[in-house]
Each structure stands twice: as structure tokens, then as C-alpha cells.
Amino acid sequence: MLDFLNIKKLAADAGFDLCGVAPCRHLAESEARFRAWLERGGQSSLSYMERNAAKRFDPRLLVEGARTAVVCAVSYKNRTGEGYPAGHRAKVASYACTEDYHTTIRTMLTRLFDALRTAHPGLGGRAFVDTAPLAEKQLAVEAGLGWIGRQSLLVTPGFGSYVLLGELILTEEADAYDTPFGEDRCGTCRRCVDACPTRAIAADRTIDTGRCISCHTIEREPPESVNLDGWIFGCDGCQSCCPWNLRAPRHRNAAFDPVFDPLAMDAAAWLGMDEAAFEALCGRTPLTRSGLARIRENIHRNTLPEEPSGR
């Protein structure tokens, strides 16, 4: 049986700011809400969201013999996440200014998993970092880390929503589990809803990806255009205004130090890059997902007359 307190200690040793432990079960209510979102077309161009819906909400369908979910979170808040000056037309989401979190968090999870297997040689399981159909935000709520905010993101009391998640789905039970987070601490606040220039945040705390700026700058382009509001990769608009993020400390894990400062770069700086310069500056960051050509395209869209933000 896994030692609950030791899991928490080993997660902190691996560099995580938060760790919660939950039993693996079917998250039926979350799955029902997700399927309703799909039915009304909330996924827009993100067709991959339609696959493996059942697996997404039951870790036991992803890992044979799964018993325990260890949900880890690390803060990545940096200066960029506190907002851009008015008129800045080359905004980059703050998480994308660091080395690709998929690689960083997987390394941290591997360290944690290896430490657990030292104490439990027969322990099986699998690590997840946002690359498989796993409802990680809902699992984080189950593991007591926070609640789903009005902008659809996990919000934690100590670090706000500027956290990245990673999970271990393990084949042994723990000797104790965290209590699911049962509070909604958004209260009557609607800053995130009001801050979204494209009205992408729905009343049921889901996102209409057809209107979401992040989707329009990174993913397969939805059929209808929106005003990008100066963003060229991702969007922090619904986060930089959040009171929980305004009071949260900046990150303390050096692995999430920014590798470049987009506040110091205007559109001309991006347009003046060639592929070699882009690779040198951004080659270890999530910006490689879209590439320089897509970033240039987004910059040009931001210099055009504003498009309607509604449908």
C-alpha cells in the first residue's frame, strides 16, 4: 500500500508545488457535462476532443489495474502573466515563454515514479502530461487541489490558475486519500468573463473554442475569424485579471524561468526573425508547435482592422 504522506514528500522533492491523491473512479458527472459540450459543438475545430470520451473520465480504462491517481501541480507564473501594456500587438501566453512544460513535467514525474518504485518494486502505472485523454482538471478537483473556475480552468487557493498539471496513474491503493475540493471560490466575480474580448466563456464554465483566441492562434483554425486582440500565441486574457492570480506569488521552480521576454518584443522583432533566429530563441518552447510562419500570420491579422468579436 502506498504511503500518502511519502507521496506528498516525494512530489515536493521532484519540484512540484502541490500534490493530491485520489482513488481512481469513473467521473460520471464530469463526463456527462463534457458530452453535452460536445453535442452543442463547443469543441469547434478540435475534433480530437471527440475521441476516447469514456477513457477521459475513467483512469481505469487507460491503465489496467489502476487504483490511485497522484495529481501534481507546479506554478509557472511570471511577469508576462501579470498582463501586457495597452496597445501591445505581439502578446504571447506566459506558459509559452518557458521551456516546453511537457518535457519538464514528464522529467519531474519520472523522478517521482522512480522514487515510488524504489519503495514498491512491483508498482505499475503511467505518467500523463496533457498528451492523452485524461480529464486532469477534474482529477485535480478530486485530489483536493482546487476548483474549476468560471473560465473553465483549475484554480488553486495558493497559486491561482497559473499552474501546470501532471499525473501518475498507479496500480496500488494508498493508505489515505485527499478530500475532493468542494468549494467554489469564484463567488460573484466575473472578471474573466468580462475580460474575454470574443465572449468565449460560457455560462456553464466551459469554453466555446470557436471563439477562443488561444485556439485561433495555435490550433487548427476554426471556421469563423475572431479579433485576436494582439495575441500571437495563446491568450492569458481570462487569467491575468483573476484576483486569485493577482495575489499569487511568482513561480519558484527555476525550471519554469522564461527563456525570452515577449514584453520586450514588438511585432517588428518577430517579423524580422528568420527560421534560425526563431529556433535559437524559441526552439525549446511551446511556440514551436505553431512555428514562425503561423506566428507571422497572426501578427499580420493583428495589424488588420478589427474583426467582429461575436457571431
Secondary structure, DSSP 8 states (H G I E B T S, - for coil): -B-HHHHHHHHHHTT-SEEEEEE----HHHHHHHHHHHHTTTTTT-GGGGS-HHHHT-GGGTSTT--EEEEEEEE---GGGG---TT---EE-GGGGSS-HHHHHHHHHHHHHHHHHHH-TT--EEEESSSSS--HHHHHHHTTS-EE-TTSSEEBTTTBT-EEEEEEEESS-BS---------TTTT--HHHHH-TT--B-TTS-B-TTT-HHHHHHSS--SS----TTEEE---TTTTT-HHHHSS-----GGG--SS-GGG--HHHHHT--HHHHHHHHTTSGGGGTHHHHHHHHHHHHHS----S--
